Amino acid sequence: PFSDIALPAPGACAETNYKPANGTTMSPGTYCSGLSILAGRTVYMDPGTYIMDRGSFDVAGNATLAVSPTAGAGEGVTIVLTSSTASNYATVSFNGGAIVDLRAPTTGTYAGMLMMQSSSAPSNGTNNFNGGATMDLSGALYFPNQNVNFSGNTTTTSDCLRIVSRTMSFGGNGTFGNDCDDYGYADQQSARPSLVE
């Protein structure tokens, strides 16, 4: 699934090892060598495509990350995790106590895609959605060559969440929504978890 969607190439770095200030509204673009939302900070993302070029996309405990409240219906974000140097592929980590409210766009090239990681990322990597995090994630999480880990009492209140990954691990009491008409997955409404080799 989703392997026919080409990832965009990283552009010039808008920021490097970026730690946005409290109240920042980020703009789409390429963010290099890590992006960290620090504890106690609230950061918004304007609709569009965000390319994480190397490093880790971290949301600390007690931080808040959300799509801009001015975004219109159908507007959302796509986060691309990749590397311009064929090493140190970007990963994601949402930590305990974080509040994350992100949705994919419903139109355009990346309709329905919330997070996409390069298939060239090494298979020993893990992307963490950790216990205590309150998340409203709507769209697809595409990690074709790495692990996705939901652990602890992760509360996911999305209308629609699709996960495609090399491996998945779950612990605690995570819950996921399956009302995906707006994201172009209507034909998968009765989908069940599947192992594909």
Solvent accessible surface area in square Angstrom, and as a share of the most:
residue,aa,sasa,rsa
1,P,109,0.69
2,F,32,0.14
3,S,95,0.61
4,D,131,0.68
5,I,40,0.20
6,A,81,0.63
7,L,53,0.26
8,P,37,0.23
9,A,85,0.66
10,P,39,0.25
11,G,46,0.45
12,A,98,0.76
13,C,66,0.39
14,A,60,0.47
15,E,69,0.31
16,T,84,0.49
17,N,85,0.44
18,Y,44,0.17
19,K,94,0.40
20,P,1,0.01
21,A,63,0.49
22,N,100,0.51
23,G,49,0.47
24,T,32,0.18
25,T,69,0.40
26,M,5,0.02
27,S,65,0.42
28,P,60,0.38
29,G,25,0.24
30,T,7,0.04
31,Y,11,0.04
32,C,1,0.01
33,S,44,0.28
34,G,10,0.10
35,L,1,0.00
36,S,21,0.14
37,I,1,0.01
38,L,60,0.30
39,A,64,0.50
40,G,56,0.54
41,R,70,0.25
42,T,42,0.24
43,V,0,0.00
44,Y,65,0.25
45,M,0,0.00
46,D,46,0.24
47,P,40,0.25
48,G,28,0.27
49,T,38,0.22
50,Y,0,0.00
51,I,15,0.08
52,M,5,0.02
53,D,4,0.02
54,R,52,0.19
55,G,18,0.18
56,S,39,0.25
57,F,0,0.00
58,D,45,0.23
59,V,0,0.00
60,A,25,0.20
61,G,18,0.18
62,N,117,0.60
63,A,1,0.00
64,T,34,0.20
65,L,0,0.00
66,A,14,0.11
67,V,11,0.06
68,S,6,0.04
69,P,104,0.65
70,T,120,0.70
71,A,18,0.14
72,G,33,0.32
73,A,113,0.87
74,G,28,0.27
75,E,77,0.35
76,G,3,0.03
77,V,0,0.00
78,T,1,0.01
79,I,0,0.00
80,V,0,0.00
81,L,0,0.00
82,T,12,0.07
83,S,14,0.09
84,S,65,0.42
85,T,78,0.45
86,A,81,0.63
87,S,62,0.40
88,N,95,0.49
89,Y,31,0.12
90,A,0,0.00
91,T,32,0.18
92,V,1,0.01
93,S,19,0.12
94,F,0,0.00
95,N,47,0.24
96,G,37,0.36
97,G,30,0.29
98,A,0,0.00
99,I,88,0.45
100,V,1,0.01
101,D,67,0.35
102,L,1,0.01
103,R,76,0.28
104,A,0,0.00
105,P,22,0.14
106,T,39,0.22
107,T,106,0.61
108,G,62,0.60
109,T,109,0.63
110,Y,32,0.12
111,A,37,0.29
112,G,0,0.00
113,M,2,0.01
114,L,0,0.00
115,M,0,0.00
116,M,0,0.00
117,Q,0,0.00
118,S,15,0.10
119,S,77,0.50
120,S,75,0.48
121,A,0,0.00
122,P,69,0.43
123,S,56,0.36
124,N,134,0.69
125,G,15,0.14
126,T,56,0.32
127,N,0,0.00
128,N,40,0.20
129,F,0,0.00
130,N,36,0.19
131,G,24,0.23
132,G,42,0.41
133,A,0,0.00
134,T,65,0.38
135,M,0,0.00
136,D,50,0.26
137,L,0,0.00
138,S,8,0.05
139,G,0,0.00
140,A,0,0.00
141,L,0,0.00
142,Y,15,0.06
143,F,0,0.00
144,P,36,0.23
145,N,36,0.18
146,Q,3,0.01
147,N,27,0.14
148,V,0,0.00
149,N,31,0.16
150,F,3,0.01
151,S,32,0.21
152,G,32,0.30
153,N,97,0.50
154,T,1,0.01
155,T,64,0.37
156,T,3,0.02
157,T,82,0.48
158,S,6,0.04
159,D,94,0.49
160,C,0,0.00
161,L,12,0.06
162,R,30,0.11
163,I,34,0.17
164,V,34,0.19
165,S,21,0.14
166,R,141,0.51
167,T,72,0.42
168,M,84,0.37
169,S,46,0.30
170,F,113,0.47
171,G,35,0.33
172,G,58,0.55
173,N,110,0.57
174,G,31,0.30
175,T,85,0.49
176,F,83,0.34
177,G,19,0.18
178,N,61,0.31
179,D,89,0.46
180,C,0,0.00
181,D,84,0.44
182,D,106,0.55
183,Y,24,0.09
184,G,62,0.60
185,Y,13,0.05
186,A,57,0.44
187,D,128,0.66
188,Q,67,0.30
189,Q,73,0.32
190,S,96,0.62
191,A,56,0.43
192,R,195,0.71
193,P,140,0.88
194,S,84,0.54
195,L,182,0.91
196,V,129,0.74
197,E,219,0.98
